[in-house]
Amino acid sequence: MGAVKSPSMKRLPLSIALVSISLGILAQPTAHPFEPQDWASLHSANVHAVSTDGHWVLHTVTWGADKGDGTVEWRLVHPDGAGSLKLELPEGFNPEGFTAEGNLYGRQMVKGAMSVVVYPVEGLKGTSPPTTAISIPGAIRAITISPDGKKFGVLANPMPPDPLDGVHTVIQADHASLYVVGVDGSGGQWWSPELKDVVSFAWSRDSGAIAAVSMTPKIGFHYMRSWIDVCSSTSTVHVATIDNSVNGVAWSGDEIVFSSTTTSVLTPDHLWTVAASGKEKPVDRTPDLVGSVMNVYADPHGKAWVQVDRGVQNEIDVFANDKLALAYKWPDGYVGNILYPQVATGPDQLVFDVGDPRHAPNLAVPSEGTGLRRITTEGDSQLAGVSLGEAKIVHWTSKEGTPLEGIATFPPGFQPGKRYPFVVYPHGGPEGNDLLSLDTFPQILSGMGYVVMQPEYRGSTGYGTDFLNSIYQHFGDRAYRDVDSATDFAIAQGWADPKRLAIFGWSAGGFMTSWTVTQTDRYKAAIEGAGITDWGSFMWTSDLPQFDYDARLPAKDPNAFAKFSAVMYADRVTTPLLILHGAADARVPTYQGREYFETLLALGKTTRMVTYPGSGHFPNRWDQIIDVANELEAWLKKYDP
């Protein structure tokens, strides 16, 4: 289940109040709390590529709207933050990187066929034709240029299109293979065509081979297995079979670096290496890691970079001499993607995504030591008149003796010693975490006067393998008790009014909400979004494999799945429950909320269900996103006034 933060994103910050000068007198307007309309107007930046000469950083700037899909602008900026340029891209062109000559490449439909296309940056207009258009025999998933700049590696579905597409849909596993073609369109061929389920790949430093990771697809399997192969135009060398999942792959000299795990929950959390020759077994290089390896990168010069979550903060480490060493951190926040020129002739210019509780996601470059420096300031002007609640890291120990961490967000103007209405807000995933950022839902709630706690319950990433694995077959008891202990902690600190408690969560947090109200009546109001309420049916109907919660077959042991299914205990619910769900949700199918809602209603419980037409796991349309916030606020005002 995908973790959903503030539409699956973590967002933004406060600035000082706007200053205006009228009749020579300095006036400072009163700042207002963070509201849904502020969320919709906020700008944020995310890095996408660095030019081969290192002089330009390709990034997007996004913001919402009163309704519709919002705005995405593609821009270029120099690594020093100067010279920002807005690009006018041709319709349907999605840039993915730069060629050796500094042109943009990406994917686009050309004459009815999905193609790899190249556009010159200079003179680019919305009506410009591509200088190169390479038709690919299959639906394109990803494109990466080789370090020598001479070839494109393309991940594509090798299956021919269904001629009856639009008439019917055949339910089957979705395959992907490797197609390699010259940047001029010459010599296109499938590499290792026997590999049908490739999920990620990385070029060797000499551009002569590709390390490919394949995994069992969701449809047709009830276990997870991964394979690593080294592919070329003439051969396939099988390197390793991993009886688990793999995330990320990169080359470090003659070794292949990847993230995997030994846990039952299948979430990769350690760094592994294996010889590219396939003559050695994979080795876990971080067996005692207190944290979680979330992604692996390697630049075209052969240096391996690793994103490591350590609780609610994270860092970028460098992997060398079989060890991890801290490379970069963003103080009091998080660091996301790391990007660099993809072609080896480029310089060592690194660019990152960063964010923190006071600022929107933005771009940063290395500064002194392990420090980073922002080169964009998106969101700052929109937040100049907003008073954000303070967010800080807190620690406590549960009644069971489990050390726990979380993020507490306080109302603007919070007064120590005064008790406030309280919302506990468990994250989605569940194998995920809350990174220290400007998170929109906690800010909206704190603006309403609530103290908000985001507990990192057992099963969260960032705290080591044992902590992560402890959720297996125990989501409804261990994780639940951890979440509820956050409420105990807030009361003990004198922050929370024990008579005004509420719970809200989306996805896995939605499950936690729907389950919690069957276990306790301490919460006056509850709001669950896209939550699992019936585990037995959910295991087979989600669009992603979900047996990392429990690998038993529901048909063989239905009681094991009914044990933590809220719908089975609906008669216990006394808390008014609002259920929100996308009408086209494939991750947690909409019937999960509908079944629970109708059961509660038939039992005479206080409940309301709202669905969002065309919406997936979280709405993308901004009128729907704002409505989610409005429904949340109205429910709390009615039942937790």
N, C-alpha and C positions, 0 to 999 in steps of 0.2 A: 504494500500500500504506500503510495507516495506521500511523503510528508507534505502537508499543506500549511504554510505559514500565512502570510498575508498575500493573497492568491499565489500560493506556492513560492512566495518571494519574501525576502526580508528587506525592510525599507527604512527609512529615512529619519531626519533630525530637526533640531531647533536652531534658530539663529537668534540674534537680539532683535528687539522690536524695531519696526520701521521708524526711521527718523524723518520727520518732515519739518520744513521751515516755513512759517507763515508770519508775515509782517515782522520778520527779523527775530521772532521768538522761537526757540527750539521746543518742539512738541513731540511727545512720545506716545503714540496711540496704545491703548490697552491691548496686550496680546490675548488671543483667544485659545482655548484648548483645541487639541487636534481633533478634527471632525472628518467625516467621510468625504466631504468636498475637498478638504486639504489633501487627502490621499489621492483623489482623482487628479489634482493639479500638479502633484509632485513630479519632478524630473529626476531621472536616474540614468547613469551611464554604465555600460558594460563593454569590455574589450573583446574584439573579435580576431584581430590579426595585426602583425607588425610588418611593415614593408621590408623588402630585402635589403635596402640600404640603411634601414633603421631610422629613417627620417620621418616616417608617418606611422601613426597608430590608427587603425580602423576600429571604430566603435559605434555603438548605437546609443541614442538618447531616447528614452521612452517616457510617456506620461499618459494619463487617462483622459476622460471626458465625462460630460453629463450622461451620455449614452453612447452605445456603439463600442468599437474595438480600441479606441484610443489612438495614439500616434506613435510611430516608430520612425525616427530620423537616423540616417546613416551619415557619419561625419568622420573627418580626418583631423588629427591634431598632432603637432610635433611632441616628442617626448619631454620637452621642457614646458609643455602646456601652451605654447604660442601657436599662432597661425591656424586656428580652427576653421575648417571648411565644411559646409554642408554639401553632400553629394546628391545629385539628382539621378537616381537609378532607373533604368528601364523597367517597365512593369514585369513582375514575376522573376526578376533577377535577385538571387540570394548570394552575395559574395561570401567566400569561405577562406580566401587568402590572397597572397601576392605571388606572381610569377617572378622568375629571376630578373626579368626586365622591369619589374615594378608595376605590371598591370594587375588588374583584379581578375580572379577566376572564381567561378561558382557554378550554380546550376540554374537552368531556365528551360522552359518549353520552347522549342524552335521547330516550326513546321510540324507540330503535333507530336514531337518526340522529345522526351526529357534528355537534355544535353549538358555536357560540360562546356561552359562558355568563357571567353576571355574578353575583357573590355579594357581599353587604355584609360587610365585615370584622367589624364589631361584631355579636356574637351568633352568629358562624359556628360551626356544629357539623357533625359528620359526617353528620347526617341532614337538614341544611337543604336546602330546594329552592332552585334559582337564582331570582333576581328577574327575570332575562331569559335566554331560551334561543332562539338564532337558528339554525335549521337551515340548513346550508350544502350546496349541491348539489355535493358532491365531498369526497374525503378531505382533511382539513385538514393542511397542513404547517407553517404559521406564521401568527401573528396579530400585527398591530401597530396600535395606535391612532394616529389622526392628531393632529398638533400642536394643533389646535383642540379636540380631545377629542370630536368629533362623529361620527366614522366609524371603522369597523374595516377595515383592509386585510387580506385573507385570501389566503394562497397555498394553492391547493387543486387537486386533480386534477379536471379537468372531465369526465372520462370516466365514464359510468354504470357502476355495479358489475356485475360479471359474474354473471348469475343462476346459473351453474354453479360459482361459487367454492366450493371444498371438494370438488368432483368432479374438476376439472382446473385447471391453471394455464396460462394463455396467456403465452408468453414474448414480451414486447414492451417497447418503450421506455416509461418511466414519465413521464407528462406533468404539467405544473403550470401554472396560469393565475391571474390576479388577479381576486378577487371583492371588491367593496366594498359595505358595508352600514352603515346608520346604527346608532349604539350602542343605539337603541331598537328595532332590527329593521326599520326602514323603508327603502325605496328600494334594496333589494339588486339588484345587477347585475354582470355580468362587464365589467371594463374591458379594452379591447383584447383581445377574445376570440381574435383571430388569433394571439396569442402563446401557444404551447403548452408551451414549455420554459423557463419562468421559474425561476431558481434563487435570486434575491434581489431585494429591492426596498426603496425608501426614500421616505418622504413628503416633498414639498416643504414649505417653511416655512409657506406660506399654506394648506396642506392641499388645494389644488386640483388637484394632479398627483402622480403617482408615477413615479419613475425605476426602471425594471425592467431587470434583467440576465437575458438568456436565453443558454443554451449548448447546443451539440450534445449530445444524450444519449449514453450509453455504447453502447447497442445500435444498430447500423446505421451506425456511423461509425468511421473510422480517422484522423480529424484532429480538432482542437479549434478551434472558432470561437465567438465571443461577440458578442452584439448588445446595445446599450443603446438603450432607447426611453423616451420620456416619454409616459405614459398619462393620460388623463382620462376622464370619463364620456362624452365625445363624440368624442374623437380620439386618434390615435396619431402621435407625431412620432418618426421614426427619427433617432437622434442619432449613432450610430457603429457600425461593424462592426469588430471586433477579431479579427485572425487569430491568436488565442491564447486563453488562459484569463483569467478575471476573478474576483477574490475581493473581496467587500465593495463597497458603493456608498453614497454619501452626497451631500447637497447642501451647497454652500458658496456662498451668494449665488445668482448665475445660472449657476454651474458645477456640474457633477457630478464628484465625486471618486471614484476607484476604484483598486484595485490590479491590476496586470497585469505582463507581462513581455515580454522580447524573446528569451527563451531557448528552446532546444529542449525542455527538461525540463518546460515548461508550468507551473511553480510561480510564481504571482504574487509579485514581490519589489520592485517599484517603485511609486511613487505617480504617478498620471496624473490629468489633468483634461480635461474637454471641455465646451464651451458647451452648455447645455440646449436652445438653439435648433437644434442640429444643423448649424449653418452653418460650423463650424470643425472641423479635425482634432484628434484627441486629442493631448495634449502630455505627455511624460514629464517630471515635475517633479523627479525624483531620478536623473538619468542617472549620476551619480558616487557613488551611495550605497554606503558600505562597511557593509553590513548588509542586512536584508531587511524590507520592509513586509509585515506578516502580517495586518493587518486595518485597516479604516477605519470610523469612526463619525462621526455628526454629531448634536449635541443639538438640541432643538426651537428653540433660539435662534440656530441657524445656525453654531455653532462646530464645526469639523471636527477630530477627534482621530484619531491614527494610532498603532497599535501597531507598534513597530520592534524586531526582534531584532538585537542586536549581539553576535555570538558566543553564549556561554552565558548572557549576561544580556540584558535587554531594557528598554524604556522606553516611556512614553506621550509622544508628541510632539503639538504643536498645529500645524495647517497654516494659515498666514496669509501673505498677500502672496507667494503662490507658493513659500513655503519652509517647511521643517520646523524647529521649534524645540523643544528639550527642555521638557517640562512636568512629568513626574513619574517617579521611579524608586523602587524598593525596594532599599535598600542590601544588597549581598551576597545577592541573591536575584532573584526575578522578579515582574513585575506582569502580571496577566492581563486579564480583562474590565474594561471601564469602563462603568458604568451611571449613569443620571440620570433625573429625572422625564421621562416621554415627552410630557406635555402642556405647552404653552408657558407656561401660567400658573404653572408650578412654578418654584422657585428653582434656582440653579446648584449643586445638591448632587450631587457626584460620589462614587461608591463603586467600589472596585476589589477584585479578587482578588489576594492576594499570598502568597508563600511563599518559603522559604529552607531551607538544609540543616539548620537547627535547629528549624524550626517547620512545623506542618501548614499547608495552604492555609487562609487566613482572610480576613476583610474588613478593608479599610482606607479611610480618608478623607484628603483633603489636609491637610497640616500646614504647616509653614513652608517657603517657597520651593518647591523641587521635591520636598520630603519627603512621606512618608505616615505615618499613624498607625493601628496596628491597633485595631479596635473589637470584635473577637472573639478568643477565646483557645482555640479548639477544639484538642484534641490535647495541650495542655500537661499536663494532669493525667494522661493515659494514659502519657505519656512520662517522668513524673517519676522512675521507677525504672529507666529504660533508659539504657544507656551507648552513645551513638551514635559511629560512626567519623567522624573529621574529613574533610570534603570540601573540596577547594580547587581553584582553577583553575590549570592548568599549561600551559606552552607549550614546543614543541620544533620542530625542523626535520628533515624526513625526509631520507633518503639522496638523494632527488631534488632537494632544496633547497626543498621546499614548507613554508612556515610553517604549523604546525598548533596547535590548541588542544584541550584536553580537561578533564575533571573527574577528579581522582584522589581516591578514598575509601580511608582507611587504617583498619586495625583499631583498636578502642579500646586505648589503652595502647601505641600504636605507638612503637617504639624506633628512632631514626635509626641507621643503620649495620648494622641487622639485616635480613637478607633474608627475605621472606615468600612463601608461595604466592600466585599471581597469576592474576587473571581479566581478560581484555579483553572489554568489554561494548559492542559497537557498537549504536547506536540504530536504530530502525525509520524508516520513511519511504519511501525514504531521504532525500527532500527535507524534512528536519526537523532538529531539533537537540536536544541535552540542555540544558535550562535549569537553572540552578543552583537546586536544590531538594532537599528530602529525598526521595530516590529509594529506593524500598523494596528492590528487588533488590540494588543495591550495598550497602545497609545490612545486609541479611541475609548477604551474602557476607563483608562486612568483619567481621560478628559471628562468622563461622566462622574468622576469622583471615587472610582474604585481603586483599591490596591489589587494588583494582578501578580500571581505567582505562576511561573513556568517551570515545573519540576522536571529534572532529568532523571526519570524513573529507570529502574532496572530494565535493560533492553536498549538503552540509549547508547549511541556511539560516543567515543571520546574518553572512556573510563576503563578500557582494558577488556580482554576476552571474557573473563569470568562474569563481569558485570553485564556485558552484551548477551552472553549465552544464557543468563539466568532467566530470561523471558520465555525460553522454549517450554511450551506446554504450561506456562504459568502467567500468561498475560492477564488473566482475570483475577489472580490473587496477589502475586508479588508486585506487579506493576501497579495494580489498583491500590494496594496498601501504601506504596511509595507516594502516589499522587495524593492520597488522602492525608498522608503525613505532612505534606506541604501546607495543607490547611491548618493542621495542628500547630505547625511551626509559626505561621502567620498570626494565629491567635495568641500563642505564647509570647510572641514579640510585642504584643500590644497593638499590632497594625490592624487586625481584622476584627470586625464586630461579629461575634459568634451567632448573632441573631439575623445577620444579613450576609449569608454565604451563598455563592452561586458557582456553577461549573459550566465551562464551554470548551468544546474541542471539535476539530475537523479531522476526518479520515480515521487514523488510529486514535486520535484524540476524540473523535466522534464516538467510536466504540467505547472508550473509557467513560464518556459522559453517559451513554445509554446504559452501560453496565453499572456505573456508580449509583444511579438512582434506584437500582434493584437491590442494592446492598445497604443503603443508609438513607435516612430521611433528614439529614442535617442540612441539606441544601434547599433553599427556598425557591430557586429557579434553576433551570438547566436548559442549555441549548446545544444540540448535537448536529453537526454537519457531516453528511456522507459517511455515517458510521456503520460498522458491521454489527448486526443484531442477531444473525443466524449463521454460525460458523460452518455448519455442515454443508449448506448450499453455497456459501461464499467461496469455499475452497476451490470449487470447480468453475465458477462463473465469472471470477475476476479476470481481467485481461492479462495479469501477470501471475507467475507462480507464487502461491501463498503458503506452501507447505513448510516454509521456514518457521511458522508458528508451531506446527505439529505435523509430522510426516506420516501419521497414521491415516489409513483410509477411512473416510467418514462412514461408508457403507459397512465396514467391518466393525467399527466401534463408535456408533452414533452417540452414545452417552458421553464420550470424551469431548465431543464438540458441542453437545447440548449444555454441558457443564458451565460454559462461559457465554452462552447465548442469551442476551437480554430478553429476547422475545419469550423464552421459556419461563421467565420470572416476572412477566409484566404485571401480574396481580399484586406484586409487592410495591409497585411504584406509587408514591404519594407526592412526589415533586412535580410541579407543572413543567412539562417538557415540550420545547419547540424543536421540530425536526426540519432541517433544511437539506435539500438534495438536488443535484443536477439531474434533469430529466433524461439526459443521454450519458450518464455516468457509466463507463465501462470498468473502472477500477473497483469501485464498490457499487454494484448495480442498484438502481433506484428501488427495486423491490425490497431491498433490505430495510430502508426507511419506511416504505409503504406497509410492509407486513407488521412492523412494530407499531406504527401509527394506528392501523385499523384494530389491532389487538387491544391497545391501550384504550381506544375510543369505545370499543365494545364493552370494556370492563368499567366504563364510567370514569376514566382518568382524565385529568386536565391536560390536553395536548393540542397541538396545531402542527400541520405539515405544509410546507411551501416548497414547490419544485420550480426549477428554472428551465424553461424550454430551450432545447438545443445545447444546454450546458453539460460539460463533462464533469470531471471530479471536483473542479471549482470553476465558477463562472469566469468567462473571459470578457463578456460584455460589461461595460462599466455601469450601465443602468442596473444590471443584475448585481454587480459587486456592491454598489451603494445600497441596493435593497437588502442585501444580506446584513450590512451594518445597521440599517434602519430597523429590520426585524429584530436583530439582537437587542438594540436599545429599547424598542417598544416592549419586548418581553420582560426585560429586567425592570423597566419602570412599572409594569403592571403587577409583577409577582414578587419583586424585591424592591419596593419603593423606599 
